[in-house]
Amino acid sequence: MGLSIAKKFLKEGLNVAFIDNNERLLNTVKNLYQDDTKTLFLLTDVSDKQSVKEGVSTILHQWGRIDVLVNNAAIRKETPLEEITEEEWNLIISVNLGGTFFISQAVVNTMKQQQRGRIINVSSFGGQFGPLTSGAHYSASKAGQITLTKVFARSLADQGITVNAITPAAIETPEMDNMDPEKLNKMKESIPVKRFGDSEDVSDMVLYLSSPSASYITGATFDINGGLLMR
């Protein structure tokens, strides 16, 4: 989903900074792009405040501004409730929830100075409804993202900064390649529109929320789930 979002922004002529703590993954993505004036690839741990600060400083040094932040970094595990260790709990919460907070916090001053900014948090169906295939720690972190969305949105609304969340579910990604086909088919049949979503369904919404057309929308959560959860 992150790659699809990045491609959509680049197609619109925007600069994109890719942030990840996996150097191999960053190098793989880097090889897809030739124009290094439009892209940055930063080895950054979003759960570490100092690492985030250094990454944001690099972006500002390169481009002088940050208009859109998409908090898409996450770790998902399906560990049963009784088997979640303290170490695994802390890892999931620190990356999924702590990362969203620290990097959002790091870009706020720049966006305030610009009097314009867009923050989009990629939460999950699991953060609203509880886990279907994910662990308690993942669902708790994603529910926390939705709450952080409202906290930041209310605090920043009069500064020209909007903050919204999206909650994808059953999006067709390479992760599904490792799932049982029968389980996948049952999952698909449970979706009212009778299909899985794709990365374009997600990136189209992110692009809209980043645009001037969405300037009156803040503190909202948008479901992208084919009707699995209707409110």
Backbone as CSV, one residue per row, in Angstrom:
resi,resn,N_x,N_y,N_z,CA_x,CA_y,CA_z,C_x,C_y,C_z
1,MET,0.831,-1.205,0.000,0.000,0.000,0.000,0.865,1.254,0.000
2,GLY,1.947,1.208,0.780,2.831,2.367,0.837,3.444,2.687,-0.509
3,LEU,3.825,1.651,-1.230,4.422,1.861,-2.555,3.396,2.445,-3.519
4,SER,2.173,1.982,-3.456,1.111,2.503,-4.317,0.849,3.970,-4.016
5,ILE,0.843,4.328,-2.738,0.645,5.728,-2.348,1.773,6.593,-2.884
6,ALA,3.003,6.106,-2.728,4.166,6.859,-3.201,4.127,7.064,-4.711
7,LYS,3.782,6.020,-5.436,3.702,6.115,-6.899,2.660,7.153,-7.324
8,LYS,1.545,7.178,-6.601,0.472,8.127,-6.940,0.942,9.564,-6.717
9,PHE,1.642,9.800,-5.602,2.168,11.138,-5.325,3.197,11.554,-6.374
10,LEU,4.081,10.647,-6.743,5.105,10.958,-7.747,4.463,11.269,-9.097
11,LYS,3.414,10.545,-9.433,2.696,10.779,-10.684,2.077,12.173,-10.695
12,GLU,1.708,12.677,-9.515,1.131,14.020,-9.386,2.206,15.104,-9.354
13,GLY,3.471,14.694,-9.438,4.566,15.658,-9.467,5.113,16.041,-8.104
14,LEU,4.717,15.298,-7.075,5.191,15.596,-5.730,6.510,14.880,-5.434
15,ASN,7.283,15.438,-4.525,8.467,14.758,-4.013,8.039,13.758,-2.949
16,VAL,8.762,12.657,-2.839,8.397,11.618,-1.871,9.634,11.165,-1.104
17,ALA,9.517,11.156,0.217,10.556,10.586,1.085,10.065,9.237,1.595
18,PHE,10.814,8.196,1.299,10.511,6.853,1.797,11.272,6.664,3.111
19,ILE,10.573,6.272,4.154,11.185,6.075,5.467,10.940,4.648,5.931
20,ASP,12.019,3.948,6.272,11.884,2.579,6.768,13.138,2.226,7.549
21,ASN,13.042,1.244,8.446,14.234,0.803,9.163,14.832,-0.464,8.558
22,ASN,14.325,-0.853,7.382,14.820,-2.026,6.667,15.638,-1.561,5.461
23,GLU,16.951,-1.614,5.591,17.818,-1.084,4.541,17.672,-1.851,3.234
24,ARG,17.499,-3.165,3.322,17.334,-3.968,2.107,16.082,-3.561,1.348
25,LEU,14.999,-3.358,2.080,13.737,-2.941,1.449,13.889,-1.562,0.814
26,LEU,14.530,-0.647,1.526,14.743,0.696,0.981,15.539,0.644,-0.316
27,ASN,16.592,-0.182,-0.341,17.417,-0.292,-1.543,16.642,-0.918,-2.694
28,THR,15.767,-1.871,-2.375,14.940,-2.491,-3.410,14.013,-1.466,-4.050
29,VAL,13.363,-0.652,-3.197,12.464,0.382,-3.715,13.260,1.446,-4.472
30,LYS,14.415,1.784,-3.963,15.257,2.813,-4.594,15.601,2.444,-6.026
31,ASN,15.796,1.163,-6.267,16.149,0.695,-7.607,15.020,0.879,-8.616
32,LEU,13.811,1.137,-8.129,12.666,1.346,-9.022,12.633,2.760,-9.583
33,TYR,13.410,3.670,-8.977,13.331,5.080,-9.354,14.687,5.592,-9.805
34,GLN,14.665,6.400,-10.848,15.900,6.939,-11.412,16.134,8.397,-11.039
35,ASP,15.062,9.134,-10.794,15.166,10.569,-10.544,15.338,10.826,-9.052
36,ASP,16.598,10.952,-8.606,16.828,11.127,-7.183,16.561,12.548,-6.702
37,THR,16.165,13.437,-7.626,15.776,14.786,-7.193,14.347,14.791,-6.651
38,LYS,13.577,13.744,-6.980,12.172,13.684,-6.540,11.967,12.730,-5.371
39,THR,12.992,11.959,-5.027,12.826,10.949,-3.982,13.975,10.996,-2.972
40,LEU,13.652,10.633,-1.737,14.639,10.421,-0.684,14.379,9.056,-0.067
41,PHE,15.436,8.388,0.353,15.309,7.081,0.987,16.068,7.131,2.306
42,LEU,15.327,7.134,3.411,15.916,7.387,4.714,15.772,6.169,5.622
43,LEU,16.912,5.690,6.103,16.916,4.590,7.058,16.568,5.164,8.434
44,THR,15.321,4.998,8.828,14.790,5.660,10.023,13.937,4.691,10.828
45,ASP,14.129,4.706,12.129,13.294,3.920,13.036,12.219,4.844,13.593
46,VAL,10.983,4.670,13.135,9.915,5.602,13.531,9.574,5.516,15.012
47,SER,9.992,4.438,15.683,9.705,4.313,17.110,10.752,5.012,17.969
48,ASP,11.797,5.532,17.342,12.889,6.212,18.036,12.820,7.706,17.737
49,LYS,12.563,8.518,18.764,12.338,9.951,18.561,13.540,10.637,17.921
50,GLN,14.744,10.268,18.311,15.932,10.897,17.746,16.115,10.519,16.284
51,SER,15.860,9.263,15.951,15.955,8.817,14.564,14.952,9.555,13.694
52,VAL,13.736,9.741,14.206,12.699,10.490,13.487,13.131,11.932,13.279
53,LYS,13.657,12.547,14.328,14.106,13.940,14.247,15.161,14.108,13.161
54,GLU,16.104,13.171,13.085,17.159,13.243,12.072,16.580,13.062,10.670
55,GLY,15.621,12.148,10.529,14.996,11.927,9.222,14.246,13.156,8.734
56,VAL,13.474,13.768,9.625,12.719,14.972,9.261,13.668,16.111,8.911
57,SER,14.748,16.240,9.644,15.747,17.279,9.351,16.351,17.098,7.968
58,THR,16.595,15.850,7.591,17.138,15.566,6.254,16.164,15.990,5.159
59,ILE,14.890,15.697,5.363,13.867,16.087,4.381,13.804,17.604,4.248
60,LEU,13.805,18.293,5.372,13.729,19.756,5.340,14.980,20.372,4.715
61,HIS,16.125,19.768,4.963,17.364,20.258,4.346,17.315,20.097,2.830
62,GLN,16.713,18.985,2.384,16.646,18.701,0.947,15.595,19.549,0.229
63,TRP,14.406,19.665,0.831,13.278,20.268,0.120,12.686,21.501,0.801
64,GLY,13.018,21.734,2.057,12.594,22.961,2.721,11.183,22.972,3.265
65,ARG,10.404,21.923,3.033,9.033,21.889,3.524,8.528,20.445,3.547
66,ILE,7.472,20.245,4.325,6.778,18.952,4.371,5.289,19.253,4.301
67,ASP,4.654,18.840,3.231,3.234,19.143,3.028,2.320,18.009,3.447
68,VAL,2.779,16.771,3.275,1.931,15.609,3.549,2.737,14.569,4.312
69,LEU,2.146,14.037,5.361,2.723,12.904,6.084,1.733,11.749,6.035
70,VAL,2.190,10.602,5.568,1.368,9.389,5.584,2.010,8.413,6.563
71,ASN,1.324,8.149,7.659,1.832,7.208,8.662,1.374,5.797,8.307
72,ASN,2.242,5.116,7.562,1.897,3.791,7.051,2.760,2.686,7.663
73,ALA,3.822,3.058,8.386,4.718,2.053,8.963,3.981,1.236,10.020
74,ALA,4.102,-0.081,9.936,3.412,-0.937,10.904,3.993,-2.340,10.894
75,ILE,3.838,-2.991,12.026,4.140,-4.413,12.147,2.856,-5.114,12.554
76,ARG,2.528,-6.192,11.857,1.320,-6.958,12.194,1.694,-8.392,12.527
77,LYS,1.229,-8.873,13.651,1.432,-10.266,14.037,0.104,-10.871,14.481
78,GLU,-0.010,-12.192,14.337,-1.250,-12.895,14.669,-1.101,-13.750,15.921
79,THR,-0.187,-13.371,16.785,0.074,-14.149,17.996,-1.184,-14.262,18.862
80,PRO,-1.550,-15.482,19.288,-2.722,-15.632,20.165,-2.567,-14.818,21.447
81,LEU,-3.690,-14.396,21.984,-3.747,-13.530,23.154,-2.844,-14.027,24.282
82,GLU,-2.923,-15.323,24.583,-2.204,-15.869,25.732,-0.699,-15.967,25.496
83,GLU,-0.270,-15.826,24.253,1.144,-16.059,23.934,1.925,-14.779,23.628
84,ILE,1.282,-13.621,23.709,1.978,-12.365,23.428,2.950,-12.051,24.560
85,THR,4.211,-11.907,24.218,5.223,-11.594,25.218,5.304,-10.082,25.447
86,GLU,5.942,-9.694,26.521,6.141,-8.272,26.798,6.961,-7.623,25.680
87,GLU,7.972,-8.334,25.219,8.836,-7.806,24.164,8.048,-7.563,22.872
88,GLU,7.201,-8.538,22.497,6.429,-8.396,21.272,5.381,-7.291,21.413
89,TRP,4.733,-7.221,22.575,3.753,-6.152,22.821,4.409,-4.783,22.657
90,ASN,5.545,-4.584,23.305,6.226,-3.288,23.258,6.685,-2.938,21.841
91,LEU,7.120,-3.938,21.081,7.561,-3.696,19.707,6.407,-3.190,18.849
92,ILE,5.279,-3.879,18.895,4.127,-3.501,18.072,3.617,-2.113,18.452
93,ILE,3.455,-1.863,19.734,2.942,-0.574,20.183,3.917,0.546,19.841
94,SER,5.216,0.315,20.029,6.204,1.382,19.802,6.307,1.759,18.334
95,VAL,6.177,0.788,17.436,6.254,1.083,15.999,4.932,1.635,15.485
96,ASN,3.849,0.920,15.721,2.563,1.293,15.122,1.964,2.562,15.735
97,LEU,2.007,2.663,17.043,1.403,3.810,17.723,2.448,4.880,18.057
98,GLY,3.554,4.453,18.647,4.616,5.404,18.964,5.167,6.076,17.717
99,GLY,5.339,5.304,16.648,5.836,5.867,15.395,4.907,6.917,14.839
100,THR,3.607,6.653,14.875,2.625,7.627,14.407,2.721,8.922,15.206
101,PHE,2.860,8.792,16.531,2.946,9.985,17.366,4.229,10.766,17.118
102,PHE,5.365,10.084,17.150,6.650,10.794,17.097,6.894,11.487,15.761
103,ILE,6.535,10.847,14.665,6.792,11.496,13.380,5.764,12.597,13.122
104,SER,4.539,12.409,13.596,3.541,13.484,13.480,3.991,14.682,14.310
105,GLN,4.443,14.421,15.514,4.947,15.481,16.386,6.110,16.227,15.719
106,ALA,6.964,15.490,15.019,8.168,16.071,14.424,7.878,17.005,13.252
107,VAL,6.744,16.803,12.562,6.453,17.637,11.393,5.522,18.806,11.707
108,VAL,4.967,18.822,12.923,3.946,19.821,13.250,4.457,21.251,13.126
109,ASN,5.629,21.549,13.674,6.125,22.929,13.634,6.310,23.432,12.213
110,THR,6.842,22.579,11.347,7.017,22.951,9.937,5.672,23.236,9.285
111,MET,4.696,22.367,9.517,3.376,22.571,8.932,2.712,23.832,9.479
112,LYS,2.923,24.123,10.762,2.379,25.354,11.340,2.981,26.582,10.665
113,GLN,4.285,26.562,10.435,4.944,27.680,9.768,4.418,27.871,8.353
114,GLN,4.094,26.765,7.695,3.556,26.823,6.329,2.089,27.227,6.326
115,GLN,1.418,27.067,7.495,-0.033,27.244,7.612,-0.774,26.279,6.689
116,ARG,-0.179,25.129,6.482,-0.812,24.097,5.666,-0.112,22.764,5.895
117,GLY,-0.902,21.723,6.020,-0.336,20.385,6.139,-1.431,19.340,6.117
118,ARG,-1.041,18.152,5.724,-1.966,17.023,5.709,-1.292,15.835,6.384
119,ILE,-1.966,15.256,7.372,-1.487,14.039,8.012,-2.546,12.966,7.829
120,ILE,-2.138,11.839,7.276,-3.064,10.722,7.059,-2.508,9.502,7.773
121,ASN,-3.255,8.972,8.719,-2.843,7.799,9.483,-3.499,6.544,8.906
122,VAL,-2.678,5.582,8.550,-3.197,4.318,8.008,-3.448,3.380,9.186
123,SER,-4.690,3.369,9.645,-5.090,2.493,10.738,-5.594,1.174,10.132
124,SER,-6.610,0.593,10.709,-7.058,-0.725,10.242,-8.458,-1.033,10.755
125,PHE,-9.113,-1.903,10.027,-10.385,-2.476,10.477,-10.236,-3.052,11.890
126,GLY,-9.077,-3.661,12.149,-8.831,-4.276,13.454,-8.841,-3.276,14.590
127,GLY,-8.566,-2.009,14.289,-8.588,-0.978,15.308,-9.986,-0.508,15.658
128,GLN,-10.981,-0.936,14.889,-12.368,-0.552,15.132,-13.196,-1.703,15.684
129,PHE,-12.913,-2.886,15.177,-13.804,-4.024,15.390,-13.153,-5.131,16.216
130,GLY,-11.856,-5.017,16.450,-11.122,-6.108,17.084,-10.567,-7.039,16.029
131,PRO,-9.627,-7.868,16.398,-8.905,-8.663,15.403,-9.742,-9.765,14.768
132,LEU,-9.606,-9.869,13.444,-10.103,-11.037,12.732,-8.938,-11.989,12.492
133,THR,-7.838,-11.439,12.001,-6.654,-12.257,11.731,-5.419,-11.694,12.425
134,SER,-5.553,-10.617,13.189,-4.405,-9.970,13.816,-4.458,-10.107,15.325
135,GLY,-3.302,-9.849,15.965,-3.208,-9.982,17.398,-3.782,-8.796,18.145
136,ALA,-3.950,-8.964,19.458,-4.512,-7.915,20.317,-3.638,-6.672,20.304
137,HIS,-2.324,-6.862,20.280,-1.411,-5.713,20.286,-1.552,-4.880,19.017
138,TYR,-1.718,-5.559,17.879,-1.901,-4.841,16.609,-3.202,-4.044,16.640
139,SER,-4.282,-4.690,17.054,-5.574,-4.014,17.088,-5.562,-2.841,18.063
140,ALA,-4.918,-3.012,19.221,-4.838,-1.928,20.198,-4.056,-0.742,19.630
141,SER,-2.972,-1.027,18.924,-2.166,0.051,18.340,-2.946,0.801,17.265
142,LYS,-3.741,0.075,16.491,-4.505,0.708,15.420,-5.690,1.507,15.971
143,ALA,-6.276,1.045,17.067,-7.318,1.835,17.732,-6.704,3.120,18.287
144,GLY,-5.501,3.009,18.820,-4.806,4.193,19.319,-4.531,5.206,18.225
145,GLN,-4.224,4.727,17.026,-4.013,5.643,15.900,-5.253,6.471,15.604
146,ILE,-6.412,5.852,15.697,-7.654,6.571,15.424,-7.871,7.665,16.462
147,THR,-7.562,7.360,17.719,-7.684,8.372,18.768,-6.664,9.486,18.578
148,LEU,-5.422,9.141,18.247,-4.405,10.159,17.983,-4.822,11.062,16.828
149,THR,-5.479,10.491,15.854,-5.969,11.275,14.717,-6.854,12.409,15.209
150,LYS,-7.769,12.096,16.111,-8.695,13.108,16.639,-7.968,14.131,17.504
151,VAL,-7.013,13.661,18.308,-6.263,14.574,19.185,-5.480,15.587,18.350
152,PHE,-4.740,15.106,17.352,-3.961,16.002,16.497,-4.882,16.904,15.672
153,ALA,-5.975,16.336,15.169,-6.894,17.119,14.338,-7.469,18.290,15.113
154,ARG,-7.904,18.053,16.336,-8.504,19.115,17.137,-7.465,20.175,17.513
155,SER,-6.243,19.735,17.765,-5.191,20.667,18.173,-4.695,21.548,17.029
156,LEU,-4.790,21.037,15.805,-4.147,21.713,14.673,-5.120,22.308,13.656
157,ALA,-6.408,22.147,13.883,-7.409,22.541,12.879,-7.324,24.006,12.487
158,ASP,-6.990,24.885,13.437,-6.950,26.320,13.120,-5.601,26.765,12.553
159,GLN,-4.732,25.791,12.268,-3.413,26.096,11.707,-3.309,25.716,10.227
160,GLY,-4.455,25.359,9.635,-4.437,24.938,8.234,-3.973,23.512,8.041
161,ILE,-3.981,22.736,9.134,-3.495,21.355,9.096,-4.670,20.410,9.339
162,THR,-4.876,19.471,8.449,-5.913,18.463,8.645,-5.268,17.126,8.971
163,VAL,-5.964,16.354,9.797,-5.469,15.043,10.223,-6.618,14.055,10.114
164,ASN,-6.442,13.029,9.313,-7.494,12.038,9.113,-6.908,10.628,9.143
165,ALA,-7.782,9.649,9.298,-7.361,8.249,9.318,-8.113,7.465,8.264
166,ILE,-7.475,6.438,7.747,-8.160,5.480,6.888,-8.032,4.102,7.544
167,THR,-9.042,3.269,7.334,-9.044,1.943,7.967,-9.284,0.866,6.910
168,PRO,-8.236,0.463,6.201,-8.392,-0.580,5.188,-8.660,-1.946,5.830
169,ALA,-9.316,-2.797,5.069,-9.496,-4.195,5.466,-9.538,-5.054,4.215
170,ALA,-8.997,-6.255,4.326,-9.019,-7.226,3.221,-8.495,-6.623,1.922
171,ILE,-7.332,-5.973,2.024,-6.676,-5.418,0.839,-5.721,-6.464,0.275
172,GLU,-5.802,-6.691,-1.008,-4.987,-7.722,-1.652,-3.538,-7.249,-1.769
173,THR,-2.681,-7.837,-0.951,-1.254,-7.526,-0.944,-0.477,-8.846,-1.006
174,PRO,0.853,-8.781,-1.211,1.645,-10.021,-1.251,1.524,-10.870,0.002
175,GLU,1.124,-10.252,1.121,0.950,-10.995,2.369,-0.082,-12.107,2.214
176,MET,-1.063,-11.892,1.332,-2.101,-12.904,1.126,-1.567,-14.161,0.441
177,ASP,-0.409,-14.049,-0.198,0.167,-15.211,-0.886,0.469,-16.350,0.078
178,ASN,0.661,-16.019,1.354,1.014,-17.030,2.355,-0.190,-17.550,3.128
179,MET,-1.375,-17.086,2.753,-2.574,-17.494,3.475,-3.250,-18.679,2.798
180,ASP,-3.986,-19.432,3.575,-4.697,-20.603,3.065,-5.781,-20.189,2.065
181,PRO,-5.780,-20.764,0.840,-6.749,-20.366,-0.195,-8.202,-20.512,0.247
182,GLU,-8.505,-21.571,1.003,-9.879,-21.779,1.459,-10.287,-20.675,2.437
183,LYS,-9.364,-20.290,3.302,-9.618,-19.213,4.256,-9.820,-17.890,3.522
184,LEU,-9.020,-17.679,2.480,-9.150,-16.459,1.684,-10.500,-16.393,0.989
185,ASN,-10.941,-17.520,0.455,-12.219,-17.554,-0.250,-13.383,-17.265,0.697
186,LYS,-13.324,-17.817,1.906,-14.366,-17.545,2.901,-14.377,-16.067,3.278
187,MET,-13.178,-15.521,3.384,-13.070,-14.108,3.722,-13.692,-13.248,2.626
188,LYS,-13.406,-13.596,1.380,-13.948,-12.836,0.253,-15.474,-12.909,0.223
189,GLU,-16.017,-14.085,0.503,-17.464,-14.257,0.492,-18.157,-13.462,1.592
190,SER,-17.410,-13.151,2.660,-18.009,-12.394,3.770,-18.052,-10.892,3.484
191,ILE,-17.385,-10.459,2.417,-17.342,-9.040,2.067,-18.556,-8.705,1.197
192,PRO,-19.371,-7.745,1.567,-20.575,-7.437,0.797,-20.338,-7.199,-0.694
193,VAL,-19.234,-6.549,-1.077,-18.992,-6.287,-2.499,-18.371,-7.497,-3.201
194,LYS,-18.093,-8.572,-2.441,-17.621,-9.856,-2.981,-16.276,-9.772,-3.709
195,ARG,-15.423,-8.918,-3.222,-14.049,-8.889,-3.750,-13.127,-8.300,-2.698
196,PHE,-11.828,-8.560,-2.857,-10.851,-7.901,-2.018,-10.574,-6.509,-2.565
197,GLY,-10.140,-5.623,-1.689,-9.700,-4.316,-2.145,-8.308,-4.425,-2.738
198,ASP,-7.875,-3.385,-3.429,-6.505,-3.361,-3.927,-5.822,-2.067,-3.472
199,SER,-4.543,-1.985,-3.702,-3.775,-0.843,-3.209,-4.252,0.476,-3.801
200,GLU,-4.831,0.429,-4.990,-5.362,1.648,-5.612,-6.549,2.197,-4.818
201,ASP,-7.358,1.315,-4.253,-8.480,1.766,-3.424,-7.970,2.593,-2.245
202,VAL,-6.836,2.196,-1.722,-6.247,2.904,-0.583,-5.564,4.194,-1.031
203,SER,-4.713,4.101,-2.051,-3.932,5.275,-2.471,-4.813,6.383,-3.039
204,ASP,-5.924,6.023,-3.673,-6.844,7.051,-4.180,-7.424,7.885,-3.038
205,MET,-7.774,7.220,-1.930,-8.315,7.941,-0.783,-7.248,8.815,-0.131
206,VAL,-6.031,8.291,-0.020,-4.939,9.075,0.566,-4.659,10.318,-0.281
207,LEU,-4.658,10.151,-1.593,-4.413,11.288,-2.482,-5.510,12.338,-2.306
208,TYR,-6.754,11.899,-2.206,-7.858,12.848,-2.013,-7.700,13.609,-0.699
209,LEU,-7.413,12.896,0.387,-7.286,13.545,1.693,-6.083,14.488,1.747
210,SER,-5.137,14.304,0.834,-3.961,15.173,0.765,-4.204,16.417,-0.076
211,SER,-5.312,16.455,-0.774,-5.556,17.503,-1.763,-6.290,18.699,-1.160
212,PRO,-6.282,19.836,-1.861,-7.056,21.009,-1.417,-8.549,20.714,-1.320
213,SER,-9.028,19.741,-2.080,-10.460,19.413,-2.064,-10.923,18.898,-0.707
214,ALA,-9.976,18.417,0.118,-10.344,17.848,1.416,-10.023,18.789,2.569
215,SER,-9.927,20.088,2.282,-9.495,21.041,3.308,-10.504,21.213,4.447
216,TYR,-11.751,20.807,4.249,-12.777,20.954,5.285,-13.027,19.633,6.017
217,ILE,-12.158,18.664,5.776,-12.306,17.342,6.400,-11.143,17.125,7.359
218,THR,-11.438,16.966,8.639,-10.385,16.674,9.609,-10.958,15.913,10.792
219,GLY,-10.147,15.068,11.394,-10.571,14.256,12.523,-11.468,13.098,12.128
220,ALA,-11.505,12.786,10.839,-12.421,11.751,10.333,-11.693,10.425,10.112
221,THR,-12.470,9.353,10.119,-11.955,8.020,9.836,-12.727,7.449,8.653
222,PHE,-11.998,7.025,7.628,-12.624,6.542,6.395,-12.409,5.042,6.244
223,ASP,-13.525,4.319,6.148,-13.476,2.869,5.981,-13.215,2.503,4.523
224,ILE,-12.290,1.602,4.318,-12.020,1.073,2.976,-12.059,-0.444,3.119
225,ASN,-13.271,-0.989,3.100,-13.410,-2.395,3.474,-14.477,-3.174,2.699
226,GLY,-15.017,-2.568,1.640,-16.006,-3.275,0.844,-17.327,-3.539,1.547
227,GLY,-17.546,-2.845,2.672,-18.802,-3.017,3.396,-18.729,-3.953,4.583
228,LEU,-17.504,-4.420,4.953,-17.380,-5.298,6.114,-17.903,-4.638,7.384
229,LEU,-17.591,-3.361,7.540,-18.089,-2.593,8.676,-18.839,-1.390,8.144
230,MET,-20.112,-1.307,8.457,-20.931,-0.172,8.006,-21.383,0.609,9.226
231,ARG,-21.238,1.944,9.154,-21.569,2.799,10.308,-22.577,3.859,9.919
